[in-house]
Amino acid sequence: EFLMEEKEYRQKLEDALNALPENQRTTFLLNRIDGKKYAVIAEMEGVSVKAIEKRMHLALKSLREHIEGI
């Protein structure tokens, strides 16, 4: 039962990540998975740190909405 719930959760998370716009998904993954700081991501993307902060805010908001039922 636990493995089934975990698989379901992973699928919902994957679906939620895939629903994000490309720039938000990239920013989220670089920060949360690769552990890169906002300043590094901003430099990589050629945008301001404020733009990265906004992307993360929108990505997290969207992810919360998509996987709220978990």
mmCIF file of the N, C-alpha and C atoms, coordinates in Angstrom:
data_MODEL
# 
_entry.id   MODEL 
# 
loop_
_atom_site.group_PDB 
_atom_site.id 
_atom_site.type_symbol 
_atom_site.label_atom_id 
_atom_site.label_alt_id 
_atom_site.label_comp_id 
_atom_site.label_asym_id 
_atom_site.label_entity_id 
_atom_site.label_seq_id 
_atom_site.pdbx_PDB_ins_code 
_atom_site.Cartn_x 
_atom_site.Cartn_y 
_atom_site.Cartn_z 
_atom_site.occupancy 
_atom_site.B_iso_or_equiv 
_atom_site.pdbx_formal_charge 
_atom_site.auth_seq_id 
_atom_site.auth_comp_id 
_atom_site.auth_asym_id 
_atom_site.auth_atom_id 
_atom_site.pdbx_PDB_model_num 
ATOM 1   N N  . GLU A 1 1  ? 0.824  -1.191 0.000   1.00 0.00 ? 1  GLU A N  1 
ATOM 2   C CA . GLU A 1 1  ? 0.000  0.000  0.000   1.00 0.00 ? 1  GLU A CA 1 
ATOM 3   C C  . GLU A 1 1  ? 0.871  1.259  0.000   1.00 0.00 ? 1  GLU A C  1 
ATOM 4   N N  . PHE A 1 2  ? 1.923  1.271  0.833   1.00 0.00 ? 2  PHE A N  1 
ATOM 5   C CA . PHE A 1 2  ? 2.817  2.420  0.902   1.00 0.00 ? 2  PHE A CA 1 
ATOM 6   C C  . PHE A 1 2  ? 3.501  2.659  -0.441  1.00 0.00 ? 2  PHE A C  1 
ATOM 7   N N  . LEU A 1 3  ? 3.951  1.584  -1.091  1.00 0.00 ? 3  LEU A N  1 
ATOM 8   C CA . LEU A 1 3  ? 4.616  1.720  -2.390  1.00 0.00 ? 3  LEU A CA 1 
ATOM 9   C C  . LEU A 1 3  ? 3.665  2.284  -3.437  1.00 0.00 ? 3  LEU A C  1 
ATOM 10  N N  . MET A 1 4  ? 2.410  1.905  -3.360  1.00 0.00 ? 4  MET A N  1 
ATOM 11  C CA . MET A 1 4  ? 1.422  2.419  -4.283  1.00 0.00 ? 4  MET A CA 1 
ATOM 12  C C  . MET A 1 4  ? 1.210  3.916  -4.066  1.00 0.00 ? 4  MET A C  1 
ATOM 13  N N  . GLU A 1 5  ? 1.125  4.329  -2.806  1.00 0.00 ? 5  GLU A N  1 
ATOM 14  C CA . GLU A 1 5  ? 0.964  5.743  -2.483  1.00 0.00 ? 5  GLU A CA 1 
ATOM 15  C C  . GLU A 1 5  ? 2.183  6.538  -2.938  1.00 0.00 ? 5  GLU A C  1 
ATOM 16  N N  . GLU A 1 6  ? 3.368  5.983  -2.744  1.00 0.00 ? 6  GLU A N  1 
ATOM 17  C CA . GLU A 1 6  ? 4.584  6.667  -3.168  1.00 0.00 ? 6  GLU A CA 1 
ATOM 18  C C  . GLU A 1 6  ? 4.604  6.836  -4.686  1.00 0.00 ? 6  GLU A C  1 
ATOM 19  N N  . LYS A 1 7  ? 4.209  5.797  -5.394  1.00 0.00 ? 7  LYS A N  1 
ATOM 20  C CA . LYS A 1 7  ? 4.180  5.859  -6.861  1.00 0.00 ? 7  LYS A CA 1 
ATOM 21  C C  . LYS A 1 7  ? 3.169  6.913  -7.318  1.00 0.00 ? 7  LYS A C  1 
ATOM 22  N N  . GLU A 1 8  ? 2.021  6.952  -6.660  1.00 0.00 ? 8  GLU A N  1 
ATOM 23  C CA . GLU A 1 8  ? 0.987  7.935  -6.970  1.00 0.00 ? 8  GLU A CA 1 
ATOM 24  C C  . GLU A 1 8  ? 1.504  9.355  -6.723  1.00 0.00 ? 8  GLU A C  1 
ATOM 25  N N  . TYR A 1 9  ? 2.176  9.538  -5.595  1.00 0.00 ? 9  TYR A N  1 
ATOM 26  C CA . TYR A 1 9  ? 2.737  10.846 -5.251  1.00 0.00 ? 9  TYR A CA 1 
ATOM 27  C C  . TYR A 1 9  ? 3.765  11.277 -6.288  1.00 0.00 ? 9  TYR A C  1 
ATOM 28  N N  . ARG A 1 10 ? 4.664  10.374 -6.659  1.00 0.00 ? 10 ARG A N  1 
ATOM 29  C CA . ARG A 1 10 ? 5.688  10.698 -7.654  1.00 0.00 ? 10 ARG A CA 1 
ATOM 30  C C  . ARG A 1 10 ? 5.059  11.082 -8.987  1.00 0.00 ? 10 ARG A C  1 
ATOM 31  N N  . GLN A 1 11 ? 3.994  10.384 -9.363  1.00 0.00 ? 11 GLN A N  1 
ATOM 32  C CA . GLN A 1 11 ? 3.316  10.695 -10.628 1.00 0.00 ? 11 GLN A CA 1 
ATOM 33  C C  . GLN A 1 11 ? 2.682  12.083 -10.568 1.00 0.00 ? 11 GLN A C  1 
ATOM 34  N N  . LYS A 1 12 ? 2.034  12.398 -9.439  1.00 0.00 ? 12 LYS A N  1 
ATOM 35  C CA . LYS A 1 12 ? 1.425  13.722 -9.285  1.00 0.00 ? 12 LYS A CA 1 
ATOM 36  C C  . LYS A 1 12 ? 2.493  14.812 -9.307  1.00 0.00 ? 12 LYS A C  1 
ATOM 37  N N  . LEU A 1 13 ? 3.613  14.568 -8.659  1.00 0.00 ? 13 LEU A N  1 
ATOM 38  C CA . LEU A 1 13 ? 4.694  15.537 -8.646  1.00 0.00 ? 13 LEU A CA 1 
ATOM 39  C C  . LEU A 1 13 ? 5.261  15.730 -10.053 1.00 0.00 ? 13 LEU A C  1 
ATOM 40  N N  . GLU A 1 14 ? 5.468  14.637 -10.756 1.00 0.00 ? 14 GLU A N  1 
ATOM 41  C CA . GLU A 1 14 ? 5.977  14.715 -12.127 1.00 0.00 ? 14 GLU A CA 1 
ATOM 42  C C  . GLU A 1 14 ? 4.998  15.469 -13.031 1.00 0.00 ? 14 GLU A C  1 
ATOM 43  N N  . ASP A 1 15 ? 3.726  15.187 -12.895 1.00 0.00 ? 15 ASP A N  1 
ATOM 44  C CA . ASP A 1 15 ? 2.705  15.883 -13.685 1.00 0.00 ? 15 ASP A CA 1 
ATOM 45  C C  . ASP A 1 15 ? 2.701  17.380 -13.369 1.00 0.00 ? 15 ASP A C  1 
ATOM 46  N N  . ALA A 1 16 ? 2.814  17.703 -12.079 1.00 0.00 ? 16 ALA A N  1 
ATOM 47  C CA . ALA A 1 16 ? 2.825  19.111 -11.662 1.00 0.00 ? 16 ALA A CA 1 
ATOM 48  C C  . ALA A 1 16 ? 4.067  19.826 -12.213 1.00 0.00 ? 16 ALA A C  1 
ATOM 49  N N  . LEU A 1 17 ? 5.216  19.166 -12.167 1.00 0.00 ? 17 LEU A N  1 
ATOM 50  C CA . LEU A 1 17 ? 6.435  19.763 -12.718 1.00 0.00 ? 17 LEU A CA 1 
ATOM 51  C C  . LEU A 1 17 ? 6.314  19.966 -14.224 1.00 0.00 ? 17 LEU A C  1 
ATOM 52  N N  . ASN A 1 18 ? 5.744  18.991 -14.909 1.00 0.00 ? 18 ASN A N  1 
ATOM 53  C CA . ASN A 1 18 ? 5.586  19.092 -16.359 1.00 0.00 ? 18 ASN A CA 1 
ATOM 54  C C  . ASN A 1 18 ? 4.593  20.178 -16.755 1.00 0.00 ? 18 ASN A C  1 
ATOM 55  N N  . ALA A 1 19 ? 3.681  20.528 -15.850 1.00 0.00 ? 19 ALA A N  1 
ATOM 56  C CA . ALA A 1 19 ? 2.690  21.568 -16.130 1.00 0.00 ? 19 ALA A CA 1 
ATOM 57  C C  . ALA A 1 19 ? 3.275  22.973 -15.986 1.00 0.00 ? 19 ALA A C  1 
ATOM 58  N N  . LEU A 1 20 ? 4.435  23.080 -15.337 1.00 0.00 ? 20 LEU A N  1 
ATOM 59  C CA . LEU A 1 20 ? 5.066  24.391 -15.158 1.00 0.00 ? 20 LEU A CA 1 
ATOM 60  C C  . LEU A 1 20 ? 5.607  24.910 -16.490 1.00 0.00 ? 20 LEU A C  1 
ATOM 61  N N  . PRO A 1 21 ? 5.583  26.239 -16.657 1.00 0.00 ? 21 PRO A N  1 
ATOM 62  C CA . PRO A 1 21 ? 6.275  26.807 -17.818 1.00 0.00 ? 21 PRO A CA 1 
ATOM 63  C C  . PRO A 1 21 ? 7.759  26.448 -17.742 1.00 0.00 ? 21 PRO A C  1 
ATOM 64  N N  . GLU A 1 22 ? 8.402  26.335 -18.878 1.00 0.00 ? 22 GLU A N  1 
ATOM 65  C CA . GLU A 1 22 ? 9.802  25.888 -18.952 1.00 0.00 ? 22 GLU A CA 1 
ATOM 66  C C  . GLU A 1 22 ? 10.726 26.683 -18.029 1.00 0.00 ? 22 GLU A C  1 
ATOM 67  N N  . ASN A 1 23 ? 10.597 28.017 -18.019 1.00 0.00 ? 23 ASN A N  1 
ATOM 68  C CA . ASN A 1 23 ? 11.512 28.823 -17.202 1.00 0.00 ? 23 ASN A CA 1 
ATOM 69  C C  . ASN A 1 23 ? 11.317 28.565 -15.707 1.00 0.00 ? 23 ASN A C  1 
ATOM 70  N N  . GLN A 1 24 ? 10.076 28.350 -15.279 1.00 0.00 ? 24 GLN A N  1 
ATOM 71  C CA . GLN A 1 24 ? 9.827  28.041 -13.863 1.00 0.00 ? 24 GLN A CA 1 
ATOM 72  C C  . GLN A 1 24 ? 10.334 26.652 -13.504 1.00 0.00 ? 24 GLN A C  1 
ATOM 73  N N  . ARG A 1 25 ? 10.104 25.686 -14.384 1.00 0.00 ? 25 ARG A N  1 
ATOM 74  C CA . ARG A 1 25 ? 10.573 24.315 -14.136 1.00 0.00 ? 25 ARG A CA 1 
ATOM 75  C C  . ARG A 1 25 ? 12.095 24.287 -14.041 1.00 0.00 ? 25 ARG A C  1 
ATOM 76  N N  . THR A 1 26 ? 12.758 24.950 -14.971 1.00 0.00 ? 26 THR A N  1 
ATOM 77  C CA . THR A 1 26 ? 14.222 24.985 -14.967 1.00 0.00 ? 26 THR A CA 1 
ATOM 78  C C  . THR A 1 26 ? 14.739 25.615 -13.683 1.00 0.00 ? 26 THR A C  1 
ATOM 79  N N  . THR A 1 27 ? 14.173 26.753 -13.322 1.00 0.00 ? 27 THR A N  1 
ATOM 80  C CA . THR A 1 27 ? 14.592 27.450 -12.097 1.00 0.00 ? 27 THR A CA 1 
ATOM 81  C C  . THR A 1 27 ? 14.378 26.567 -10.871 1.00 0.00 ? 27 THR A C  1 
ATOM 82  N N  . PHE A 1 28 ? 13.198 25.954 -10.777 1.00 0.00 ? 28 PHE A N  1 
ATOM 83  C CA . PHE A 1 28 ? 12.885 25.086 -9.642  1.00 0.00 ? 28 PHE A CA 1 
ATOM 84  C C  . PHE A 1 28 ? 13.873 23.932 -9.535  1.00 0.00 ? 28 PHE A C  1 
ATOM 85  N N  . LEU A 1 29 ? 14.105 23.248 -10.643 1.00 0.00 ? 29 LEU A N  1 
ATOM 86  C CA . LEU A 1 29 ? 14.998 22.090 -10.629 1.00 0.00 ? 29 LEU A CA 1 
ATOM 87  C C  . LEU A 1 29 ? 16.439 22.478 -10.319 1.00 0.00 ? 29 LEU A C  1 
ATOM 88  N N  . LEU A 1 30 ? 16.902 23.585 -10.892 1.00 0.00 ? 30 LEU A N  1 
ATOM 89  C CA . LEU A 1 30 ? 18.269 24.033 -10.614 1.00 0.00 ? 30 LEU A CA 1 
ATOM 90  C C  . LEU A 1 30 ? 18.440 24.364 -9.136  1.00 0.00 ? 30 LEU A C  1 
ATOM 91  N N  . ASN A 1 31 ? 17.424 24.978 -8.530  1.00 0.00 ? 31 ASN A N  1 
ATOM 92  C CA . ASN A 1 31 ? 17.526 25.357 -7.128  1.00 0.00 ? 31 ASN A CA 1 
ATOM 93  C C  . ASN A 1 31 ? 17.304 24.175 -6.196  1.00 0.00 ? 31 ASN A C  1 
ATOM 94  N N  . ARG A 1 32 ? 16.199 23.456 -6.365  1.00 0.00 ? 32 ARG A N  1 
ATOM 95  C CA . ARG A 1 32 ? 15.826 22.416 -5.407  1.00 0.00 ? 32 ARG A CA 1 
ATOM 96  C C  . ARG A 1 32 ? 16.528 21.084 -5.631  1.00 0.00 ? 32 ARG A C  1 
ATOM 97  N N  . ILE A 1 33 ? 16.864 20.763 -6.868  1.00 0.00 ? 33 ILE A N  1 
ATOM 98  C CA . ILE A 1 33 ? 17.503 19.479 -7.137  1.00 0.00 ? 33 ILE A CA 1 
ATOM 99  C C  . ILE A 1 33 ? 19.027 19.631 -7.214  1.00 0.00 ? 33 ILE A C  1 
ATOM 100 N N  . ASP A 1 34 ? 19.476 20.638 -7.967  1.00 0.00 ? 34 ASP A N  1 
ATOM 101 C CA . ASP A 1 34 ? 20.923 20.832 -8.127  1.00 0.00 ? 34 ASP A CA 1 
ATOM 102 C C  . ASP A 1 34 ? 21.536 21.672 -7.009  1.00 0.00 ? 34 ASP A C  1 
ATOM 103 N N  . GLY A 1 35 ? 20.700 22.345 -6.212  1.00 0.00 ? 35 GLY A N  1 
ATOM 104 C CA . GLY A 1 35 ? 21.185 23.116 -5.077  1.00 0.00 ? 35 GLY A CA 1 
ATOM 105 C C  . GLY A 1 35 ? 21.860 24.433 -5.438  1.00 0.00 ? 35 GLY A C  1 
ATOM 106 N N  . LYS A 1 36 ? 21.553 24.945 -6.617  1.00 0.00 ? 36 LYS A N  1 
ATOM 107 C CA . LYS A 1 36 ? 22.177 26.205 -7.037  1.00 0.00 ? 36 LYS A CA 1 
ATOM 108 C C  . LYS A 1 36 ? 21.471 27.397 -6.393  1.00 0.00 ? 36 LYS A C  1 
ATOM 109 N N  . LYS A 1 37 ? 22.257 28.416 -6.076  1.00 0.00 ? 37 LYS A N  1 
ATOM 110 C CA . LYS A 1 37 ? 21.726 29.644 -5.484  1.00 0.00 ? 37 LYS A CA 1 
ATOM 111 C C  . LYS A 1 37 ? 21.050 30.484 -6.563  1.00 0.00 ? 37 LYS A C  1 
ATOM 112 N N  . TYR A 1 38 ? 20.153 31.358 -6.127  1.00 0.00 ? 38 TYR A N  1 
ATOM 113 C CA . TYR A 1 38 ? 19.432 32.214 -7.061  1.00 0.00 ? 38 TYR A CA 1 
ATOM 114 C C  . TYR A 1 38 ? 20.380 33.038 -7.934  1.00 0.00 ? 38 TYR A C  1 
ATOM 115 N N  . ALA A 1 39 ? 21.449 33.569 -7.343  1.00 0.00 ? 39 ALA A N  1 
ATOM 116 C CA . ALA A 1 39 ? 22.390 34.401 -8.098  1.00 0.00 ? 39 ALA A CA 1 
ATOM 117 C C  . ALA A 1 39 ? 23.051 33.607 -9.227  1.00 0.00 ? 39 ALA A C  1 
ATOM 118 N N  . VAL A 1 40 ? 23.385 32.370 -8.956  1.00 0.00 ? 40 VAL A N  1 
ATOM 119 C CA . VAL A 1 40 ? 24.006 31.508 -9.970  1.00 0.00 ? 40 VAL A CA 1 
ATOM 120 C C  . VAL A 1 40 ? 23.006 31.213 -11.085 1.00 0.00 ? 40 VAL A C  1 
ATOM 121 N N  . ILE A 1 41 ? 21.762 30.906 -10.703 1.00 0.00 ? 41 ILE A N  1 
ATOM 122 C CA . ILE A 1 41 ? 20.727 30.623 -11.695 1.00 0.00 ? 41 ILE A CA 1 
ATOM 123 C C  . ILE A 1 41 ? 20.465 31.865 -12.546 1.00 0.00 ? 41 ILE A C  1 
ATOM 124 N N  . ALA A 1 42 ? 20.405 33.020 -11.898 1.00 0.00 ? 42 ALA A N  1 
ATOM 125 C CA . ALA A 1 42 ? 20.175 34.276 -12.622 1.00 0.00 ? 42 ALA A CA 1 
ATOM 126 C C  . ALA A 1 42 ? 21.263 34.506 -13.658 1.00 0.00 ? 42 ALA A C  1 
ATOM 127 N N  . GLU A 1 43 ? 22.497 34.254 -13.281 1.00 0.00 ? 43 GLU A N  1 
ATOM 128 C CA . GLU A 1 43 ? 23.618 34.426 -14.208 1.00 0.00 ? 43 GLU A CA 1 
ATOM 129 C C  . GLU A 1 43 ? 23.506 33.424 -15.364 1.00 0.00 ? 43 GLU A C  1 
ATOM 130 N N  . MET A 1 44 ? 23.171 32.191 -15.047 1.00 0.00 ? 44 MET A N  1 
ATOM 131 C CA . MET A 1 44 ? 23.026 31.161 -16.085 1.00 0.00 ? 44 MET A CA 1 
ATOM 132 C C  . MET A 1 44 ? 21.913 31.505 -17.074 1.00 0.00 ? 44 MET A C  1 
ATOM 133 N N  . GLU A 1 45 ? 20.819 32.044 -16.546 1.00 0.00 ? 45 GLU A N  1 
ATOM 134 C CA . GLU A 1 45 ? 19.645 32.344 -17.362 1.00 0.00 ? 45 GLU A CA 1 
ATOM 135 C C  . GLU A 1 45 ? 19.705 33.729 -18.011 1.00 0.00 ? 45 GLU A C  1 
ATOM 136 N N  . GLY A 1 46 ? 20.643 34.552 -17.554 1.00 0.00 ? 46 GLY A N  1 
ATOM 137 C CA . GLY A 1 46 ? 20.768 35.902 -18.105 1.00 0.00 ? 46 GLY A CA 1 
ATOM 138 C C  . GLY A 1 46 ? 19.661 36.840 -17.669 1.00 0.00 ? 46 GLY A C  1 
ATOM 139 N N  . VAL A 1 47 ? 19.178 36.631 -16.432 1.00 0.00 ? 47 VAL A N  1 
ATOM 140 C CA . VAL A 1 47 ? 18.120 37.479 -15.880 1.00 0.00 ? 47 VAL A CA 1 
ATOM 141 C C  . VAL A 1 47 ? 18.532 37.950 -14.488 1.00 0.00 ? 47 VAL A C  1 
ATOM 142 N N  . SER A 1 48 ? 17.712 38.824 -13.889 1.00 0.00 ? 48 SER A N  1 
ATOM 143 C CA . SER A 1 48 ? 18.014 39.330 -12.553 1.00 0.00 ? 48 SER A CA 1 
ATOM 144 C C  . SER A 1 48 ? 17.653 38.301 -11.480 1.00 0.00 ? 48 SER A C  1 
ATOM 145 N N  . VAL A 1 49 ? 18.201 38.494 -10.299 1.00 0.00 ? 49 VAL A N  1 
ATOM 146 C CA . VAL A 1 49 ? 17.872 37.636 -9.159  1.00 0.00 ? 49 VAL A CA 1 
ATOM 147 C C  . VAL A 1 49 ? 16.385 37.790 -8.834  1.00 0.00 ? 49 VAL A C  1 
ATOM 148 N N  . LYS A 1 50 ? 15.848 39.004 -8.979  1.00 0.00 ? 50 LYS A N  1 
ATOM 149 C CA . LYS A 1 50 ? 14.421 39.238 -8.732  1.00 0.00 ? 50 LYS A CA 1 
ATOM 150 C C  . LYS A 1 50 ? 13.562 38.380 -9.660  1.00 0.00 ? 50 LYS A C  1 
ATOM 151 N N  . ALA A 1 51 ? 13.979 38.243 -10.915 1.00 0.00 ? 51 ALA A N  1 
ATOM 152 C CA . ALA A 1 51 ? 13.236 37.410 -11.870 1.00 0.00 ? 51 ALA A CA 1 
ATOM 153 C C  . ALA A 1 51 ? 13.233 35.956 -11.416 1.00 0.00 ? 51 ALA A C  1 
ATOM 154 N N  . ILE A 1 52 ? 14.368 35.497 -10.898 1.00 0.00 ? 52 ILE A N  1 
ATOM 155 C CA . ILE A 1 52 ? 14.465 34.120 -10.402 1.00 0.00 ? 52 ILE A CA 1 
ATOM 156 C C  . ILE A 1 52 ? 13.578 33.943 -9.171  1.00 0.00 ? 52 ILE A C  1 
ATOM 157 N N  . GLU A 1 53 ? 13.577 34.930 -8.282  1.00 0.00 ? 53 GLU A N  1 
ATOM 158 C CA . GLU A 1 53 ? 12.715 34.865 -7.097  1.00 0.00 ? 53 GLU A CA 1 
ATOM 159 C C  . GLU A 1 53 ? 11.244 34.767 -7.517  1.00 0.00 ? 53 GLU A C  1 
ATOM 160 N N  . LYS A 1 54 ? 10.851 35.543 -8.508  1.00 0.00 ? 54 LYS A N  1 
ATOM 161 C CA . LYS A 1 54 ? 9.471  35.524 -9.002  1.00 0.00 ? 54 LYS A CA 1 
ATOM 162 C C  . LYS A 1 54 ? 9.143  34.162 -9.615  1.00 0.00 ? 54 LYS A C  1 
ATOM 163 N N  . ARG A 1 55 ? 10.055 33.617 -10.410 1.00 0.00 ? 55 ARG A N  1 
ATOM 164 C CA . ARG A 1 55 ? 9.847  32.296 -11.012 1.00 0.00 ? 55 ARG A CA 1 
ATOM 165 C C  . ARG A 1 55 ? 9.648  31.232 -9.942  1.00 0.00 ? 55 ARG A C  1 
ATOM 166 N N  . MET A 1 56 ? 10.478 31.280 -8.905  1.00 0.00 ? 56 MET A N  1 
ATOM 167 C CA . MET A 1 56 ? 10.367 30.279 -7.831  1.00 0.00 ? 56 MET A CA 1 
ATOM 168 C C  . MET A 1 56 ? 9.050  30.430 -7.089  1.00 0.00 ? 56 MET A C  1 
ATOM 169 N N  . HIS A 1 57 ? 8.672  31.663 -6.823  1.00 0.00 ? 57 HIS A N  1 
ATOM 170 C CA . HIS A 1 57 ? 7.408  31.909 -6.131  1.00 0.00 ? 57 HIS A CA 1 
ATOM 171 C C  . HIS A 1 57 ? 6.250  31.314 -6.929  1.00 0.00 ? 57 HIS A C  1 
ATOM 172 N N  . LEU A 1 58 ? 6.217  31.597 -8.235  1.00 0.00 ? 58 LEU A N  1 
ATOM 173 C CA . LEU A 1 58 ? 5.137  31.089 -9.083  1.00 0.00 ? 58 LEU A CA 1 
ATOM 174 C C  . LEU A 1 58 ? 5.185  29.564 -9.216  1.00 0.00 ? 58 LEU A C  1 
ATOM 175 N N  . ALA A 1 59 ? 6.389  29.014 -9.316  1.00 0.00 ? 59 ALA A N  1 
ATOM 176 C CA . ALA A 1 59 ? 6.533  27.557 -9.426  1.00 0.00 ? 59 ALA A CA 1 
ATOM 177 C C  . ALA A 1 59 ? 6.032  26.869 -8.157  1.00 0.00 ? 59 ALA A C  1 
ATOM 178 N N  . LEU A 1 60 ? 6.435  27.376 -7.008  1.00 0.00 ? 60 LEU A N  1 
ATOM 179 C CA . LEU A 1 60 ? 6.012  26.770 -5.740  1.00 0.00 ? 60 LEU A CA 1 
ATOM 180 C C  . LEU A 1 60 ? 4.506  26.887 -5.539  1.00 0.00 ? 60 LEU A C  1 
ATOM 181 N N  . LYS A 1 61 ? 3.952  28.029 -5.911  1.00 0.00 ? 61 LYS A N  1 
ATOM 182 C CA . LYS A 1 61 ? 2.509  28.228 -5.801  1.00 0.00 ? 61 LYS A CA 1 
ATOM 183 C C  . LYS A 1 61 ? 1.766  27.214 -6.674  1.00 0.00 ? 61 LYS A C  1 
ATOM 184 N N  . SER A 1 62 ? 2.218  27.054 -7.895  1.00 0.00 ? 62 SER A N  1 
ATOM 185 C CA . SER A 1 62 ? 1.590  26.120 -8.823  1.00 0.00 ? 62 SER A CA 1 
ATOM 186 C C  . SER A 1 62 ? 1.728  24.681 -8.340  1.00 0.00 ? 62 SER A C  1 
ATOM 187 N N  . LEU A 1 63 ? 2.905  24.316 -7.865  1.00 0.00 ? 63 LEU A N  1 
ATOM 188 C CA . LEU A 1 63 ? 3.130  22.950 -7.374  1.00 0.00 ? 63 LEU A CA 1 
ATOM 189 C C  . LEU A 1 63 ? 2.232  22.647 -6.180  1.00 0.00 ? 63 LEU A C  1 
ATOM 190 N N  . ARG A 1 64 ? 2.101  23.623 -5.272  1.00 0.00 ? 64 ARG A N  1 
ATOM 191 C CA . ARG A 1 64 ? 1.224  23.428 -4.105  1.00 0.00 ? 64 ARG A CA 1 
ATOM 192 C C  . ARG A 1 64 ? -0.210 23.168 -4.540  1.00 0.00 ? 64 ARG A C  1 
ATOM 193 N N  . GLU A 1 65 ? -0.664 23.934 -5.539  1.00 0.00 ? 65 GLU A N  1 
ATOM 194 C CA . GLU A 1 65 ? -2.035 23.783 -6.027  1.00 0.00 ? 65 GLU A CA 1 
ATOM 195 C C  . GLU A 1 65 ? -2.250 22.424 -6.684  1.00 0.00 ? 65 GLU A C  1 
ATOM 196 N N  . HIS A 1 66 ? -1.258 21.950 -7.445  1.00 0.00 ? 66 HIS A N  1 
ATOM 197 C CA . HIS A 1 66 ? -1.390 20.687 -8.151  1.00 0.00 ? 66 HIS A CA 1 
ATOM 198 C C  . HIS A 1 66 ? -1.333 19.459 -7.238  1.00 0.00 ? 66 HIS A C  1 
ATOM 199 N N  . ILE A 1 67 ? -0.540 19.535 -6.184  1.00 0.00 ? 67 ILE A N  1 
ATOM 200 C CA . ILE A 1 67 ? -0.372 18.349 -5.334  1.00 0.00 ? 67 ILE A CA 1 
ATOM 201 C C  . ILE A 1 67 ? -0.959 18.557 -3.933  1.00 0.00 ? 67 ILE A C  1 
ATOM 202 N N  . GLU A 1 68 ? -1.907 19.461 -3.848  1.00 0.00 ? 68 GLU A N  1 
ATOM 203 C CA . GLU A 1 68 ? -2.535 19.780 -2.562  1.00 0.00 ? 68 GLU A CA 1 
ATOM 204 C C  . GLU A 1 68 ? -3.203 18.572 -1.908  1.00 0.00 ? 68 GLU A C  1 
ATOM 205 N N  . GLY A 1 69 ? -3.738 17.676 -2.705  1.00 0.00 ? 69 GLY A N  1 
ATOM 206 C CA . GLY A 1 69 ? -4.456 16.538 -2.164  1.00 0.00 ? 69 GLY A CA 1 
ATOM 207 C C  . GLY A 1 69 ? -3.578 15.457 -1.562  1.00 0.00 ? 69 GLY A C  1 
ATOM 208 N N  . ILE A 1 70 ? -2.287 15.655 -1.588  1.00 0.00 ? 70 ILE A N  1 
ATOM 209 C CA . ILE A 1 70 ? -1.375 14.613 -1.086  1.00 0.00 ? 70 ILE A CA 1 
ATOM 210 C C  . ILE A 1 70 ? -1.081 14.866 0.366   1.00 0.00 ? 70 ILE A C  1 
# 
